[in-house]
Amino acid sequence: MLSMNTKYLIAGILIVIPFIVYFAIPTYNRVNPEIGGLTFFYWYQTLWLGISALLFGIAAYILDREVKQ
């Protein structure tokens, strides 16, 4: 069982990861490779929208689980 501080730390890290990725624009500001006619810049951001939703959902689950126990 994780302590309360550890749960907050894990949830905080999961929430911060997408922001770090989104603000690192030079790492994905390019055209190639293309997938389905979309340049790397667009499909990379779209991929991270789904990943961000998953990470935020996991963080919410961790914090919600902590409240109910």
HTML snippet that shows the backbone in 3Dmol.js (N, CA, C, O; Angstrom):
<script src="https://3Dmol.org/build/3Dmol-min.js"></script>
<div id="view" style="width:600px;height:400px;position:relative"></div>
<script>
const pdb = `
ATOM      1  N   MET A   1       0.835  -1.183   0.000  1.00  0.00           N
ATOM      2  CA  MET A   1       0.000   0.000   0.000  1.00  0.00           C
ATOM      3  C   MET A   1       0.878   1.245   0.000  1.00  0.00           C
ATOM      4  O   MET A   1       1.824   1.353   0.781  1.00  0.00           O
ATOM      5  N   LEU A   2       0.561   2.160  -0.865  1.00  0.00           N
ATOM      6  CA  LEU A   2       1.335   3.388  -0.968  1.00  0.00           C
ATOM      7  C   LEU A   2       0.871   4.405   0.068  1.00  0.00           C
ATOM      8  O   LEU A   2      -0.316   4.489   0.382  1.00  0.00           O
ATOM      9  N   SER A   3       1.810   5.168   0.591  1.00  0.00           N
ATOM     10  CA  SER A   3       1.434   6.213   1.533  1.00  0.00           C
ATOM     11  C   SER A   3       0.770   7.363   0.777  1.00  0.00           C
ATOM     12  O   SER A   3       0.831   7.434  -0.450  1.00  0.00           O
ATOM     13  N   MET A   4       0.143   8.251   1.524  1.00  0.00           N
ATOM     14  CA  MET A   4      -0.579   9.368   0.919  1.00  0.00           C
ATOM     15  C   MET A   4       0.372  10.271   0.131  1.00  0.00           C
ATOM     16  O   MET A   4       0.036  10.698  -0.973  1.00  0.00           O
ATOM     17  N   ASN A   5       1.550  10.565   0.680  1.00  0.00           N
ATOM     18  CA  ASN A   5       2.506  11.424  -0.010  1.00  0.00           C
ATOM     19  C   ASN A   5       2.992  10.791  -1.301  1.00  0.00           C
ATOM     20  O   ASN A   5       3.180  11.490  -2.296  1.00  0.00           O
ATOM     21  N   THR A   6       3.198   9.480  -1.305  1.00  0.00           N
ATOM     22  CA  THR A   6       3.641   8.783  -2.504  1.00  0.00           C
ATOM     23  C   THR A   6       2.572   8.832  -3.583  1.00  0.00           C
ATOM     24  O   THR A   6       2.892   8.990  -4.762  1.00  0.00           O
ATOM     25  N   LYS A   7       1.317   8.701  -3.203  1.00  0.00           N
ATOM     26  CA  LYS A   7       0.220   8.770  -4.169  1.00  0.00           C
ATOM     27  C   LYS A   7       0.152  10.150  -4.816  1.00  0.00           C
ATOM     28  O   LYS A   7      -0.042  10.262  -6.026  1.00  0.00           O
ATOM     29  N   TYR A   8       0.311  11.192  -4.016  1.00  0.00           N
ATOM     30  CA  TYR A   8       0.302  12.549  -4.563  1.00  0.00           C
ATOM     31  C   TYR A   8       1.497  12.784  -5.487  1.00  0.00           C
ATOM     32  O   TYR A   8       1.376  13.455  -6.512  1.00  0.00           O
ATOM     33  N   LEU A   9       2.635  12.234  -5.119  1.00  0.00           N
ATOM     34  CA  LEU A   9       3.830  12.376  -5.947  1.00  0.00           C
ATOM     35  C   LEU A   9       3.648  11.674  -7.289  1.00  0.00           C
ATOM     36  O   LEU A   9       3.963  12.251  -8.330  1.00  0.00           O
ATOM     37  N   ILE A  10       3.152  10.461  -7.286  1.00  0.00           N
ATOM     38  CA  ILE A  10       2.925   9.718  -8.524  1.00  0.00           C
ATOM     39  C   ILE A  10       1.898  10.435  -9.390  1.00  0.00           C
ATOM     40  O   ILE A  10       2.104  10.592 -10.594  1.00  0.00           O
ATOM     41  N   ALA A  11       0.802  10.868  -8.795  1.00  0.00           N
ATOM     42  CA  ALA A  11      -0.225  11.584  -9.557  1.00  0.00           C
ATOM     43  C   ALA A  11       0.336  12.883 -10.130  1.00  0.00           C
ATOM     44  O   ALA A  11       0.037  13.231 -11.273  1.00  0.00           O
ATOM     45  N   GLY A  12       1.131  13.591  -9.366  1.00  0.00           N
ATOM     46  CA  GLY A  12       1.733  14.828  -9.844  1.00  0.00           C
ATOM     47  C   GLY A  12       2.666  14.600 -11.022  1.00  0.00           C
ATOM     48  O   GLY A  12       2.662  15.373 -11.981  1.00  0.00           O
ATOM     49  N   ILE A  13       3.460  13.548 -10.954  1.00  0.00           N
ATOM     50  CA  ILE A  13       4.361  13.223 -12.057  1.00  0.00           C
ATOM     51  C   ILE A  13       3.568  12.871 -13.307  1.00  0.00           C
ATOM     52  O   ILE A  13       3.911  13.310 -14.404  1.00  0.00           O
ATOM     53  N   LEU A  14       2.512  12.084 -13.150  1.00  0.00           N
ATOM     54  CA  LEU A  14       1.678  11.710 -14.302  1.00  0.00           C
ATOM     55  C   LEU A  14       1.025  12.933 -14.940  1.00  0.00           C
ATOM     56  O   LEU A  14       0.843  12.975 -16.157  1.00  0.00           O
ATOM     57  N   ILE A  15       0.679  13.911 -14.141  1.00  0.00           N
ATOM     58  CA  ILE A  15       0.041  15.122 -14.670  1.00  0.00           C
ATOM     59  C   ILE A  15       1.059  16.033 -15.357  1.00  0.00           C
ATOM     60  O   ILE A  15       0.725  16.696 -16.340  1.00  0.00           O
ATOM     61  N   VAL A  16       2.281  16.076 -14.861  1.00  0.00           N
ATOM     62  CA  VAL A  16       3.298  16.983 -15.403  1.00  0.00           C
ATOM     63  C   VAL A  16       3.924  16.456 -16.703  1.00  0.00           C
ATOM     64  O   VAL A  16       4.343  17.253 -17.543  1.00  0.00           O
ATOM     65  N   ILE A  17       3.994  15.153 -16.881  1.00  0.00           N
ATOM     66  CA  ILE A  17       4.637  14.568 -18.072  1.00  0.00           C
ATOM     67  C   ILE A  17       4.113  15.164 -19.378  1.00  0.00           C
ATOM     68  O   ILE A  17       4.929  15.580 -20.201  1.00  0.00           O
ATOM     69  N   PRO A  18       2.790  15.229 -19.620  1.00  0.00           N
ATOM     70  CA  PRO A  18       2.323  15.793 -20.890  1.00  0.00           C
ATOM     71  C   PRO A  18       2.726  17.254 -21.095  1.00  0.00           C
ATOM     72  O   PRO A  18       3.008  17.660 -22.222  1.00  0.00           O
ATOM     73  N   PHE A  19       2.757  18.034 -20.041  1.00  0.00           N
ATOM     74  CA  PHE A  19       3.147  19.434 -20.181  1.00  0.00           C
ATOM     75  C   PHE A  19       4.605  19.562 -20.609  1.00  0.00           C
ATOM     76  O   PHE A  19       4.939  20.413 -21.433  1.00  0.00           O
ATOM     77  N   ILE A  20       5.464  18.727 -20.057  1.00  0.00           N
ATOM     78  CA  ILE A  20       6.868  18.742 -20.454  1.00  0.00           C
ATOM     79  C   ILE A  20       6.989  18.394 -21.936  1.00  0.00           C
ATOM     80  O   ILE A  20       7.737  19.034 -22.674  1.00  0.00           O
ATOM     81  N   VAL A  21       6.254  17.383 -22.356  1.00  0.00           N
ATOM     82  CA  VAL A  21       6.300  16.966 -23.765  1.00  0.00           C
ATOM     83  C   VAL A  21       5.758  18.058 -24.677  1.00  0.00           C
ATOM     84  O   VAL A  21       6.359  18.343 -25.712  1.00  0.00           O
ATOM     85  N   TYR A  22       4.637  18.674 -24.316  1.00  0.00           N
ATOM     86  CA  TYR A  22       4.044  19.712 -25.165  1.00  0.00           C
ATOM     87  C   TYR A  22       4.937  20.947 -25.265  1.00  0.00           C
ATOM     88  O   TYR A  22       4.974  21.590 -26.314  1.00  0.00           O
ATOM     89  N   PHE A  23       5.649  21.287 -24.208  1.00  0.00           N
ATOM     90  CA  PHE A  23       6.489  22.482 -24.230  1.00  0.00           C
ATOM     91  C   PHE A  23       7.852  22.247 -24.878  1.00  0.00           C
ATOM     92  O   PHE A  23       8.607  23.198 -25.081  1.00  0.00           O
ATOM     93  N   ALA A  24       8.174  21.013 -25.201  1.00  0.00           N
ATOM     94  CA  ALA A  24       9.434  20.690 -25.878  1.00  0.00           C
ATOM     95  C   ALA A  24       9.225  20.728 -27.395  1.00  0.00           C
ATOM     96  O   ALA A  24       9.529  19.761 -28.094  1.00  0.00           O
ATOM     97  N   ILE A  25       8.709  21.837 -27.891  1.00  0.00           N
ATOM     98  CA  ILE A  25       8.340  21.975 -29.303  1.00  0.00           C
ATOM     99  C   ILE A  25       9.490  21.661 -30.263  1.00  0.00           C
ATOM    100  O   ILE A  25       9.241  20.997 -31.269  1.00  0.00           O
ATOM    101  N   PRO A  26      10.709  22.086 -30.026  1.00  0.00           N
ATOM    102  CA  PRO A  26      11.773  21.781 -30.998  1.00  0.00           C
ATOM    103  C   PRO A  26      11.984  20.280 -31.242  1.00  0.00           C
ATOM    104  O   PRO A  26      12.510  19.898 -32.288  1.00  0.00           O
ATOM    105  N   THR A  27      11.585  19.434 -30.301  1.00  0.00           N
ATOM    106  CA  THR A  27      11.772  17.995 -30.485  1.00  0.00           C
ATOM    107  C   THR A  27      10.805  17.399 -31.497  1.00  0.00           C
ATOM    108  O   THR A  27      11.099  16.352 -32.075  1.00  0.00           O
ATOM    109  N   TYR A  28       9.666  18.031 -31.727  1.00  0.00           N
ATOM    110  CA  TYR A  28       8.706  17.486 -32.681  1.00  0.00           C
ATOM    111  C   TYR A  28       8.295  18.481 -33.759  1.00  0.00           C
ATOM    112  O   TYR A  28       7.317  18.238 -34.467  1.00  0.00           O
ATOM    113  N   ASN A  29       8.996  19.572 -33.904  1.00  0.00           N
ATOM    114  CA  ASN A  29       8.684  20.565 -34.924  1.00  0.00           C
ATOM    115  C   ASN A  29       9.372  20.192 -36.240  1.00  0.00           C
ATOM    116  O   ASN A  29      10.365  20.803 -36.634  1.00  0.00           O
ATOM    117  N   ARG A  30       8.820  19.174 -36.909  1.00  0.00           N
ATOM    118  CA  ARG A  30       9.355  18.722 -38.187  1.00  0.00           C
ATOM    119  C   ARG A  30       8.246  18.118 -39.029  1.00  0.00           C
ATOM    120  O   ARG A  30       7.135  17.895 -38.547  1.00  0.00           O
ATOM    121  N   VAL A  31       8.556  17.860 -40.279  1.00  0.00           N
ATOM    122  CA  VAL A  31       7.548  17.374 -41.222  1.00  0.00           C
ATOM    123  C   VAL A  31       7.546  15.850 -41.310  1.00  0.00           C
ATOM    124  O   VAL A  31       6.485  15.228 -41.274  1.00  0.00           O
ATOM    125  N   ASN A  32       8.716  15.254 -41.424  1.00  0.00           N
ATOM    126  CA  ASN A  32       8.805  13.805 -41.641  1.00  0.00           C
ATOM    127  C   ASN A  32       9.014  13.091 -40.325  1.00  0.00           C
ATOM    128  O   ASN A  32       9.650  13.653 -39.433  1.00  0.00           O
ATOM    129  N   PRO A  33       8.512  11.884 -40.161  1.00  0.00           N
ATOM    130  CA  PRO A  33       7.788  11.041 -41.104  1.00  0.00           C
ATOM    131  C   PRO A  33       6.291  11.373 -41.129  1.00  0.00           C
ATOM    132  O   PRO A  33       5.723  11.848 -40.146  1.00  0.00           O
ATOM    133  N   GLU A  34       5.693  11.115 -42.249  1.00  0.00           N
ATOM    134  CA  GLU A  34       4.247  11.322 -42.399  1.00  0.00           C
ATOM    135  C   GLU A  34       3.510  10.018 -42.170  1.00  0.00           C
ATOM    136  O   GLU A  34       4.008   8.940 -42.494  1.00  0.00           O
ATOM    137  N   ILE A  35       2.330  10.129 -41.614  1.00  0.00           N
ATOM    138  CA  ILE A  35       1.444   8.971 -41.457  1.00  0.00           C
ATOM    139  C   ILE A  35       0.076   9.375 -41.965  1.00  0.00           C
ATOM    140  O   ILE A  35      -0.540  10.296 -41.428  1.00  0.00           O
ATOM    141  N   GLY A  36      -0.400   8.704 -42.983  1.00  0.00           N
ATOM    142  CA  GLY A  36      -1.723   8.997 -43.528  1.00  0.00           C
ATOM    143  C   GLY A  36      -1.853  10.417 -44.051  1.00  0.00           C
ATOM    144  O   GLY A  36      -2.938  10.996 -43.993  1.00  0.00           O
ATOM    145  N   GLY A  37      -0.777  10.983 -44.556  1.00  0.00           N
ATOM    146  CA  GLY A  37      -0.810  12.340 -45.075  1.00  0.00           C
ATOM    147  C   GLY A  37      -0.624  13.413 -44.024  1.00  0.00           C
ATOM    148  O   GLY A  37      -0.537  14.595 -44.360  1.00  0.00           O
ATOM    149  N   LEU A  38      -0.561  13.030 -42.757  1.00  0.00           N
ATOM    150  CA  LEU A  38      -0.326  13.998 -41.677  1.00  0.00           C
ATOM    151  C   LEU A  38       1.163  14.091 -41.395  1.00  0.00           C
ATOM    152  O   LEU A  38       1.851  13.075 -41.292  1.00  0.00           O
ATOM    153  N   THR A  39       1.649  15.299 -41.272  1.00  0.00           N
ATOM    154  CA  THR A  39       3.056  15.485 -40.925  1.00  0.00           C
ATOM    155  C   THR A  39       3.295  15.058 -39.479  1.00  0.00           C
ATOM    156  O   THR A  39       2.365  14.943 -38.681  1.00  0.00           O
ATOM    157  N   PHE A  40       4.549  14.832 -39.173  1.00  0.00           N
ATOM    158  CA  PHE A  40       4.928  14.380 -37.829  1.00  0.00           C
ATOM    159  C   PHE A  40       4.396  15.316 -36.759  1.00  0.00           C
ATOM    160  O   PHE A  40       3.909  14.875 -35.717  1.00  0.00           O
ATOM    161  N   PHE A  41       4.494  16.621 -37.025  1.00  0.00           N
ATOM    162  CA  PHE A  41       4.054  17.618 -36.053  1.00  0.00           C
ATOM    163  C   PHE A  41       2.614  17.370 -35.623  1.00  0.00           C
ATOM    164  O   PHE A  41       2.317  17.431 -34.430  1.00  0.00           O
ATOM    165  N   TYR A  42       1.725  17.095 -36.548  1.00  0.00           N
ATOM    166  CA  TYR A  42       0.302  16.933 -36.224  1.00  0.00           C
ATOM    167  C   TYR A  42      -0.014  15.573 -35.625  1.00  0.00           C
ATOM    168  O   TYR A  42      -0.755  15.493 -34.645  1.00  0.00           O
ATOM    169  N   TRP A  43       0.535  14.490 -36.196  1.00  0.00           N
ATOM    170  CA  TRP A  43       0.159  13.197 -35.633  1.00  0.00           C
ATOM    171  C   TRP A  43       0.815  12.967 -34.280  1.00  0.00           C
ATOM    172  O   TRP A  43       0.269  12.233 -33.456  1.00  0.00           O
ATOM    173  N   TYR A  44       1.976  13.575 -34.026  1.00  0.00           N
ATOM    174  CA  TYR A  44       2.619  13.464 -32.722  1.00  0.00           C
ATOM    175  C   TYR A  44       1.768  14.146 -31.652  1.00  0.00           C
ATOM    176  O   TYR A  44       1.571  13.599 -30.567  1.00  0.00           O
ATOM    177  N   GLN A  45       1.267  15.336 -31.961  1.00  0.00           N
ATOM    178  CA  GLN A  45       0.409  16.036 -31.004  1.00  0.00           C
ATOM    179  C   GLN A  45      -0.889  15.272 -30.769  1.00  0.00           C
ATOM    180  O   GLN A  45      -1.369  15.185 -29.639  1.00  0.00           O
ATOM    181  N   THR A  46      -1.452  14.722 -31.836  1.00  0.00           N
ATOM    182  CA  THR A  46      -2.690  13.951 -31.702  1.00  0.00           C
ATOM    183  C   THR A  46      -2.467  12.703 -30.866  1.00  0.00           C
ATOM    184  O   THR A  46      -3.312  12.350 -30.044  1.00  0.00           O
ATOM    185  N   LEU A  47      -1.348  12.035 -31.064  1.00  0.00           N
ATOM    186  CA  LEU A  47      -1.002  10.864 -30.262  1.00  0.00           C
ATOM    187  C   LEU A  47      -0.892  11.235 -28.789  1.00  0.00           C
ATOM    188  O   LEU A  47      -1.369  10.504 -27.921  1.00  0.00           O
ATOM    189  N   TRP A  48      -0.264  12.371 -28.512  1.00  0.00           N
ATOM    190  CA  TRP A  48      -0.091  12.793 -27.123  1.00  0.00           C
ATOM    191  C   TRP A  48      -1.393  13.252 -26.467  1.00  0.00           C
ATOM    192  O   TRP A  48      -1.493  13.261 -25.240  1.00  0.00           O
ATOM    193  N   LEU A  49      -2.379  13.629 -27.259  1.00  0.00           N
ATOM    194  CA  LEU A  49      -3.693  13.930 -26.660  1.00  0.00           C
ATOM    195  C   LEU A  49      -4.266  12.683 -26.001  1.00  0.00           C
ATOM    196  O   LEU A  49      -4.777  12.743 -24.882  1.00  0.00           O
ATOM    197  N   GLY A  50      -4.179  11.558 -26.695  1.00  0.00           N
ATOM    198  CA  GLY A  50      -4.664  10.298 -26.129  1.00  0.00           C
ATOM    199  C   GLY A  50      -3.843   9.848 -24.940  1.00  0.00           C
ATOM    200  O   GLY A  50      -4.391   9.412 -23.928  1.00  0.00           O
ATOM    201  N   ILE A  51      -2.513   9.956 -25.061  1.00  0.00           N
ATOM    202  CA  ILE A  51      -1.637   9.575 -23.957  1.00  0.00           C
ATOM    203  C   ILE A  51      -1.895  10.462 -22.735  1.00  0.00           C
ATOM    204  O   ILE A  51      -1.921   9.979 -21.603  1.00  0.00           O
ATOM    205  N   SER A  52      -2.085  11.757 -22.974  1.00  0.00           N
ATOM    206  CA  SER A  52      -2.366  12.693 -21.874  1.00  0.00           C
ATOM    207  C   SER A  52      -3.664  12.330 -21.169  1.00  0.00           C
ATOM    208  O   SER A  52      -3.734  12.334 -19.940  1.00  0.00           O
ATOM    209  N   ALA A  53      -4.685  12.019 -21.949  1.00  0.00           N
ATOM    210  CA  ALA A  53      -5.965  11.620 -21.347  1.00  0.00           C
ATOM    211  C   ALA A  53      -5.791  10.381 -20.488  1.00  0.00           C
ATOM    212  O   ALA A  53      -6.362  10.288 -19.402  1.00  0.00           O
ATOM    213  N   LEU A  54      -5.006   9.430 -20.969  1.00  0.00           N
ATOM    214  CA  LEU A  54      -4.751   8.216 -20.203  1.00  0.00           C
ATOM    215  C   LEU A  54      -3.993   8.524 -18.909  1.00  0.00           C
ATOM    216  O   LEU A  54      -4.344   8.015 -17.844  1.00  0.00           O
ATOM    217  N   LEU A  55      -2.956   9.356 -19.004  1.00  0.00           N
ATOM    218  CA  LEU A  55      -2.182   9.706 -17.806  1.00  0.00           C
ATOM    219  C   LEU A  55      -3.018  10.493 -16.799  1.00  0.00           C
ATOM    220  O   LEU A  55      -2.929  10.249 -15.595  1.00  0.00           O
ATOM    221  N   PHE A  56      -3.834  11.441 -17.285  1.00  0.00           N
ATOM    222  CA  PHE A  56      -4.707  12.203 -16.385  1.00  0.00           C
ATOM    223  C   PHE A  56      -5.738  11.279 -15.733  1.00  0.00           C
ATOM    224  O   PHE A  56      -6.059  11.437 -14.555  1.00  0.00           O
ATOM    225  N   GLY A  57      -6.251  10.325 -16.493  1.00  0.00           N
ATOM    226  CA  GLY A  57      -7.216   9.369 -15.951  1.00  0.00           C
ATOM    227  C   GLY A  57      -6.608   8.502 -14.861  1.00  0.00           C
ATOM    228  O   GLY A  57      -7.235   8.258 -13.830  1.00  0.00           O
ATOM    229  N   ILE A  58      -5.393   8.040 -15.091  1.00  0.00           N
ATOM    230  CA  ILE A  58      -4.705   7.231 -14.076  1.00  0.00           C
ATOM    231  C   ILE A  58      -4.449   8.060 -12.818  1.00  0.00           C
ATOM    232  O   ILE A  58      -4.632   7.572 -11.703  1.00  0.00           O
ATOM    233  N   ALA A  59      -4.024   9.314 -12.998  1.00  0.00           N
ATOM    234  CA  ALA A  59      -3.789  10.188 -11.843  1.00  0.00           C
ATOM    235  C   ALA A  59      -5.089  10.417 -11.072  1.00  0.00           C
ATOM    236  O   ALA A  59      -5.090  10.395  -9.841  1.00  0.00           O
ATOM    237  N   ALA A  60      -6.179  10.635 -11.777  1.00  0.00           N
ATOM    238  CA  ALA A  60      -7.469  10.841 -11.117  1.00  0.00           C
ATOM    239  C   ALA A  60      -7.898   9.583 -10.367  1.00  0.00           C
ATOM    240  O   ALA A  60      -8.438   9.667  -9.264  1.00  0.00           O
ATOM    241  N   TYR A  61      -7.658   8.424 -10.962  1.00  0.00           N
ATOM    242  CA  TYR A  61      -7.999   7.160 -10.300  1.00  0.00           C
ATOM    243  C   TYR A  61      -7.190   6.987  -9.018  1.00  0.00           C
ATOM    244  O   TYR A  61      -7.727   6.583  -7.987  1.00  0.00           O
ATOM    245  N   ILE A  62      -5.892   7.295  -9.089  1.00  0.00           N
ATOM    246  CA  ILE A  62      -5.039   7.172  -7.900  1.00  0.00           C
ATOM    247  C   ILE A  62      -5.524   8.097  -6.791  1.00  0.00           C
ATOM    248  O   ILE A  62      -5.615   7.689  -5.633  1.00  0.00           O
ATOM    249  N   LEU A  63      -5.836   9.343  -7.145  1.00  0.00           N
ATOM    250  CA  LEU A  63      -6.288  10.293  -6.129  1.00  0.00           C
ATOM    251  C   LEU A  63      -7.680   9.962  -5.613  1.00  0.00           C
ATOM    252  O   LEU A  63      -7.954  10.138  -4.426  1.00  0.00           O
ATOM    253  N   ASP A  64      -8.561   9.486  -6.481  1.00  0.00           N
ATOM    254  CA  ASP A  64      -9.922   9.137  -6.065  1.00  0.00           C
ATOM    255  C   ASP A  64      -9.909   7.910  -5.171  1.00  0.00           C
ATOM    256  O   ASP A  64     -10.657   7.833  -4.196  1.00  0.00           O
ATOM    257  N   ARG A  65      -9.063   6.960  -5.505  1.00  0.00           N
ATOM    258  CA  ARG A  65      -8.942   5.753  -4.707  1.00  0.00           C
ATOM    259  C   ARG A  65      -8.447   6.080  -3.309  1.00  0.00           C
ATOM    260  O   ARG A  65      -8.843   5.439  -2.336  1.00  0.00           O
ATOM    261  N   GLU A  66      -7.590   7.066  -3.214  1.00  0.00           N
ATOM    262  CA  GLU A  66      -7.044   7.478  -1.918  1.00  0.00           C
ATOM    263  C   GLU A  66      -8.135   8.098  -1.047  1.00  0.00           C
ATOM    264  O   GLU A  66      -8.124   7.912   0.170  1.00  0.00           O
ATOM    265  N   VAL A  67      -9.051   8.810  -1.632  1.00  0.00           N
ATOM    266  CA  VAL A  67     -10.105   9.474  -0.867  1.00  0.00           C
ATOM    267  C   VAL A  67     -11.092   8.453  -0.305  1.00  0.00           C
ATOM    268  O   VAL A  67     -11.562   8.599   0.823  1.00  0.00           O
ATOM    269  N   LYS A  68     -11.408   7.422  -1.089  1.00  0.00           N
ATOM    270  CA  LYS A  68     -12.425   6.448  -0.678  1.00  0.00           C
ATOM    271  C   LYS A  68     -11.934   5.477   0.395  1.00  0.00           C
ATOM    272  O   LYS A  68     -12.750   4.850   1.070  1.00  0.00           O
ATOM    273  N   GLN A  69     -10.637   5.344   0.561  1.00  0.00           N
ATOM    274  CA  GLN A  69     -10.128   4.364   1.528  1.00  0.00           C
ATOM    275  C   GLN A  69     -10.060   4.901   2.923  1.00  0.00           C
ATOM    276  O   GLN A  69      -9.651   4.187   3.840  1.00  0.00           O
TER     277      GLN A  69
END
`;
const viewer = $3Dmol.createViewer("view");
viewer.addModel(pdb, "pdb");
viewer.setStyle({}, {cartoon: {color: "spectrum"}});
viewer.zoomTo();
viewer.render();
</script>
